[in-house]
Amino acid sequence: MYVSKITRSGDAYLRLYTQRLLRLHQYLLKQLNISL
C-alpha cells in the first residue's frame, strides 16, 4: 500500500515535469522562429 502510494505520486510528478518540459520546448521553438 505504501509503495503504491509512492509510485502514484511519482507518476503525477513525472507527468507534471513532462508537461512543463513540453511547454518550455514549444516556447523555445517559438523564440527560434521569431529570431529566424
C-alpha positions in Angstrom: 0.0 0.0 0.0 2.8 2.4 1.0 4.8 1.6 -2.1 1.9 2.1 -4.5 1.3 5.5 -2.9 4.9 6.5 -3.6 4.7 5.3 -7.2 1.4 7.1 -7.8 2.8 10.4 -6.5 5.9 9.8 -8.6 3.8 9.3 -11.7 2.0 12.5 -11.1 5.3 14.4 -10.6 6.7 12.9 -13.8 3.6 13.9 -15.7 3.8 17.4 -14.4 7.5 17.5 -15.3 7.0 16.3 -18.8 4.2 18.9 -19.3 6.5 21.7 -18.2 9.3 20.3 -20.4 7.0 20.3 -23.5 5.8 23.8 -22.7 9.3 25.0 -22.4 10.2 23.2 -25.7 7.4 24.9 -27.5 8.3 28.3 -26.1 11.9 27.8 -27.3 10.8 26.8 -30.7 8.6 30.0 -30.9 11.6 32.1 -29.9 13.7 30.4 -32.6 11.1 31.1 -35.2 10.9 34.7 -34.2 14.7 35.2 -34.3 14.9 33.4 -37.7 
